[in-house]
Each structure stands twice: as C-alpha cells, then as structure tokens.
Amino acid sequence: MKRRTFNKSVVALSAAGWSGSARAQASSFPALVSLVVPFAAGGGADQLAREFANAAQPLLPGTTLVVDNKPGANGAIANRYVARQKPDGSTLLLGTSSTHALGPLLNHTDVDPVADFSPATLLAETSTAWAVLSSSPWHSLGDAIAWARKSPMTYGTFGVGSSAHLYGLVLANATGAKLEHVPYKGSSQAITDLLAGNVDSVLLTTSALDAMTRAGKIRLLAVSGEQRSRLLPDVPTFKEQGVPLLEFNGWFGVFGPKGVPTPLLDRLAAIAKTLGENGEFTTRLVAQGYDWVGSTPSAFNQELARTMEIYRKIIATTPPGELTR
C-alpha cells in the first residue's frame, strides 16, 4: 500500500482520540510485538498475517510487529505458546476457525480457547474450495464425486482435525464419495504435493489456492459458503451443486493471552477497522480471497461462540475417530 494512504489512516486514527496522552499510554504496545501464526510460512494464514502486520505497522509508531510461524498439531503448539506468555501485548496470536474453534473441540489440551485468550478483532473471512489439477479428468464437482464413489480419492488439508478436514468428512458423508484424508502442516505443503501429483485433490482456503488457480495449474470444483466467493464468482458453491451443510466459511482473527488490557485490545480493533476503511487495502485482500471484517473484541467473541456451536453439531453426527486421523 502507498505510504500516503497509511499516513491518512494514521491521521484518522489520531482524530478518533488515540493521540490523548493518558489514553495513548494505556494503549501502548511494547517495542517488539510477535504475531504468532499456527501454520508454516507460505500458506493462507501466513499470507494474511503478513498483510496485516505490514499494513498495521505504520499505525503502531514505536512498535515493530513481526510474524512468528509456529506450525504443528493444528494450532495446538501456537495456542499453548501464546497462552503462556505475559498479557502485556508483546505476543499475539493469529487464530483461525480451524485452530481456535475446531481443534480444541477435538483434541482436549491444557489450553482453553475461550478461558485462556483475549479476543481482539476478527480480521477476515474466507471460503474453502475443493481443488484438483487442471490436467485431471475431473472438470466439475459431479465428475469428482462420481469417480470417488467408485474409487477412493485422496484430499490434502492443512492438518488433522482442521476445518478443511471437517469439510472433507461432511462432503464424503453427504455424497457417498470415498475420500481419504492426507494432512499437512500448512496449505503450501498440500499445494506442492497436489502439483507433484502426490494427492488427487486438496481442500484449502481460496486465499491459499488463488495464485495457482490464476496460473491455470489447478481447477476449483466448488466453494463453501452461502454465496459464491467475491474472488471466484464463476465457481459455484457446494450448495448450488446439491451438496448441503457446507455453507459456513472460515475466519482469521487476533487473540492475546488472557488478561491483555482492554485498551490494547480496543486499539487492535480500531486499527483493523481503519484498515477496513482503506479501499486499496481491502481490494488487495479481496483479490487474495479474503473478505475483511475488522470487528470489535465483543463481536469477535460472539463469532467464536457461534462457530464452536456449528462445529459441535457437526462433530456430534460424525463417526468417532474420523476427525483424529
């Protein structure tokens, strides 16, 4: 984004009241802030984290915001690390609907996704798509399902117990397709194996798939959500093609350890809101597959609760053990 655009945002934020000395002191971040990402570099979550960090940096004078990748265990490693840090704003977490809502419901650990974190802002939402190689024999969702009913198809995701893994199980149960899960530590690894022909398909966020789709190397068969993705308006939803229960999308948001002062959480939300009012920034994010939100902490907390309830209902109808392998 151009420097002058950021400067306007800084002025706007100051006009909103952040320039007051007492309030500024209460909402001051440490000199170095780590934004922990629960996936390997190169995937959709990492991509969004770096976009946010770069855009937010000019709005945090005196603070350096860095991205710290801690992949593994579908977010459990990153969650545990952040939950144990001091709640002074020096360590934040890029939580996702997969790592922060679904994962803890499936794998009970010593970290509670609600009790051990302070939600700051819901940054963005994104659709999930089922993708195959452009050279594959499957040109539509119907083609792939018909094939998979007769012969097993493998699908890669960004982890065991991830939201993409859940999508695959819902898809298989709704259609009778024989889908075999292949988990990875991040979207980029799954895409690499798809391109190499090591897996038949992948279920990943549209943001992670966008570059290879535009390059003509992969084909998207369907996307999640009630409506088509703004990024991929020509790709029909699962629902349009007769497959129900995949109308929910994934999200990305910022959390801190439990006890982060309210002024710091509010400041992060204000920054996210300001970025959402920047047309250049949001247009670039839409082009990458993200619908920017920039919510308040309370609204994010409500979305977390809503998402966990959706996942609980699906898990209740899923055969035992299916989401742990």
BELMONOR-V361945 format. One record per backbone hydrogen bond with DSSP energy under -0.5 kcal/mol. CO is the residue of the C=O (numbers start at 1). NH is the residue of the N-H. If there is no record, write none. Layout:
CO|NH ; CO|NH
This chain:
2|5 ; 2|6 ; 3|7 ; 4|8 ; 5|9 ; 6|10 ; 7|11 ; 8|12 ; 9|13 ; 10|14 ; 11|15 ; 12|16 ; 13|18 ; 14|17 ; 14|19 ; 17|20 ; 20|24 ; 21|25 ; 22|26 ; 23|27 ; 25|28 ; 31|64 ; 33|66 ; 34|36 ; 34|92 ; 35|68 ; 36|94 ; 37|70 ; 38|72 ; 40|43 ; 43|47 ; 44|48 ; 45|49 ; 46|50 ; 47|51 ; 48|52 ; 49|53 ; 50|54 ; 51|55 ; 52|56 ; 53|57 ; 54|58 ; 56|59 ; 57|60 ; 60|63 ; 63|65 ; 64|33 ; 64|66 ; 66|35 ; 68|37 ; 72|75 ; 72|77 ; 73|76 ; 75|79 ; 76|80 ; 77|81 ; 78|82 ; 79|83 ; 80|84 ; 81|84 ; 82|85 ; 86|88 ; 87|261 ; 90|34 ; 91|257 ; 92|36 ; 93|95 ; 93|255 ; 94|38 ; 95|253 ; 96|100 ; 96|101 ; 97|101 ; 97|102 ; 98|103 ; 101|105 ; 102|105 ; 102|106 ; 103|106 ; 103|107 ; 106|108 ; 111|113 ; 112|116 ; 114|117 ; 116|258 ; 117|119 ; 118|256 ; 121|123 ; 121|254 ; 122|294 ; 122|295 ; 123|293 ; 123|294 ; 124|252 ; 125|291 ; 126|250 ; 127|206 ; 128|224 ; 129|131 ; 129|204 ; 130|221 ; 130|222 ; 131|202 ; 132|219 ; 133|136 ; 137|139 ; 140|144 ; 141|145 ; 142|146 ; 143|147 ; 144|148 ; 145|149 ; 146|150 ; 147|150 ; 147|151 ; 148|178 ; 153|180 ; 154|201 ; 155|182 ; 156|203 ; 157|184 ; 159|162 ; 162|166 ; 163|167 ; 164|168 ; 165|169 ; 166|170 ; 167|171 ; 168|172 ; 169|173 ; 170|174 ; 171|175 ; 172|176 ; 177|179 ; 178|153 ; 179|181 ; 180|155 ; 182|157 ; 185|40 ; 186|190 ; 187|191 ; 188|192 ; 189|193 ; 190|194 ; 191|195 ; 192|196 ; 193|198 ; 193|199 ; 194|197 ; 200|133 ; 201|156 ; 202|131 ; 202|204 ; 204|129 ; 205|208 ; 205|209 ; 206|210 ; 209|213 ; 210|214 ; 211|215 ; 212|217 ; 212|218 ; 213|216 ; 217|134 ; 219|132 ; 219|221 ; 221|141 ; 222|130 ; 223|238 ; 232|235 ; 234|236 ; 236|223 ; 237|241 ; 238|243 ; 239|242 ; 242|244 ; 246|225 ; 247|226 ; 250|126 ; 251|97 ; 252|123 ; 252|124 ; 253|95 ; 254|120 ; 254|121 ; 255|93 ; 256|118 ; 257|260 ; 261|264 ; 261|265 ; 262|266 ; 263|267 ; 264|268 ; 265|269 ; 266|270 ; 267|271 ; 268|272 ; 269|273 ; 270|274 ; 271|275 ; 272|276 ; 273|277 ; 274|277 ; 275|278 ; 277|279 ; 278|282 ; 279|283 ; 280|284 ; 281|285 ; 282|286 ; 283|287 ; 284|288 ; 285|288 ; 285|290 ; 286|289 ; 290|292 ; 291|125 ; 296|300 ; 297|301 ; 298|302 ; 299|303 ; 300|304 ; 301|305 ; 302|306 ; 303|307 ; 304|308 ; 305|309 ; 306|310 ; 307|311 ; 308|312 ; 309|313 ; 310|314 ; 311|315 ; 312|316 ; 313|317 ; 314|317 ; 315|318 ; 319|322 ; 321|324 ; 322|325
